Amino acid sequence: MDTSKHDERIAKMIFGSVYPHYVKKVETKGRTIAELHQVIAWLTGFDEQKLQELIEKRVTFETFFELATLNPNAHLITGMICGYRVEEIQNPLTQKLRYLDKLIDELAKGRKMEKILRA
C-alpha cells in the first residue's frame, strides 16, 4: 500500500490548525489543557511557551517534529491508531504524528498519566 501521498499531506498540515481539535477531544472527556500540554511536552520537549510560539508561527507538522526533541521512550508507544499499528509505520514523520495521536487518545480515554508517559 502506497502511503506517500498521505505522508506528504500530514507533513504539510499546520500544527496550530489541529491543536484546537486536540483540546476539544481531551476537554470533552474531562481532561485538562495542562494534561494535554504535559503529554505534548513529554513527547516533544516543548514547554507551553514554545508550543504557543509554534502555533502562532503556523508551523507544519514537518517543522514541528524537526524542532522537537523526541522522548527516548517514544518507541514504547504501541498499538492501533487510525487503522495503523504505530510501531509498524515506516515514514518517521508520520510515525511521530501517530505517537502524538496515540498519547492524546490515551489521555482522552482516561488512562493514568504515568502510563501515558511510559513511566
C-alpha positions in Angstrom: 0.0 0.0 0.0 1.5 3.3 -1.1 1.1 5.9 1.7 3.4 8.5 0.2 0.5 11.0 -0.6 -0.9 10.5 2.9 2.6 11.1 4.4 3.1 14.2 2.3 -0.3 15.6 3.3 0.5 15.0 7.0 3.9 16.8 6.6 2.2 19.9 5.2 -0.6 20.1 7.8 -0.4 23.1 10.2 0.0 22.0 13.8 -2.0 25.0 15.0 -5.0 24.1 12.9 -5.1 20.6 14.5 -4.3 21.7 18.1 -7.9 23.0 18.8 -9.2 19.5 18.0 -6.8 18.0 20.5 -8.0 20.5 23.1 -11.7 19.7 22.4 -11.1 16.0 22.4 -9.4 15.9 25.9 -11.7 18.5 27.5 -14.8 16.7 26.2 -13.6 13.7 28.1 -12.9 15.6 31.3 -9.2 16.1 30.9 -7.4 19.4 31.0 -5.3 21.5 28.7 -2.5 21.3 31.3 -2.6 17.5 30.9 -2.6 17.8 27.1 0.5 20.1 27.4 2.2 17.7 29.7 1.7 14.9 27.1 3.0 17.1 24.3 6.0 18.2 26.4 6.8 14.6 27.2 6.9 13.6 23.6 8.5 16.7 22.0 10.3 18.6 24.8 8.2 21.7 24.0 7.2 23.8 27.0 3.9 25.8 27.0 5.7 28.9 25.7 7.4 27.1 22.8 4.1 25.4 21.9 2.3 28.7 21.8 5.1 30.2 19.6 4.8 27.3 17.2 1.1 27.7 17.0 1.4 31.4 16.3 4.1 30.8 13.6 1.7 28.3 11.9 4.4 25.7 11.6 3.7 22.5 9.7 3.9 19.1 11.4 7.1 18.6 9.4 8.7 21.6 11.1 7.1 20.9 14.4 8.8 17.5 14.6 12.0 18.7 13.1 12.3 21.2 16.0 11.2 18.6 18.6 13.5 16.5 20.8 11.6 13.2 20.7 11.5 11.5 24.1 13.9 8.5 24.1 11.0 6.3 25.4 8.7 7.2 22.4 9.4 3.8 20.9 7.4 2.3 23.8 4.2 3.8 22.3 2.5 0.9 20.6 -1.0 0.0 19.5 -3.5 0.9 16.8 -4.3 4.5 15.8 -6.2 5.5 12.6 -6.1 1.9 11.5 -2.3 1.5 11.7 0.0 -0.1 14.3 2.2 2.9 15.3 5.2 0.7 15.8 5.0 -0.5 12.1 4.6 2.9 10.4 7.6 3.3 8.0 7.6 7.1 7.5 9.4 8.6 10.5 7.3 11.9 10.5 4.0 10.0 10.2 5.1 7.7 13.0 5.9 10.7 15.2 2.5 12.3 14.5 0.7 9.0 15.2 2.7 8.7 18.5 1.2 12.1 19.4 -2.3 11.0 18.3 -2.0 7.8 20.4 -0.9 9.7 23.5 -3.8 12.1 23.1 -6.2 9.2 22.6 -5.0 7.6 25.8 -5.4 10.8 27.7 -9.0 11.2 26.4 -9.8 7.7 27.3 -8.9 8.3 30.9 -5.6 6.4 31.1 -3.4 7.3 34.1 -0.8 9.9 33.3 2.1 7.7 34.4 1.1 5.0 31.9 0.6 7.5 29.1 4.1 8.9 29.8 5.6 5.4 29.8 6.9 6.0 33.3 
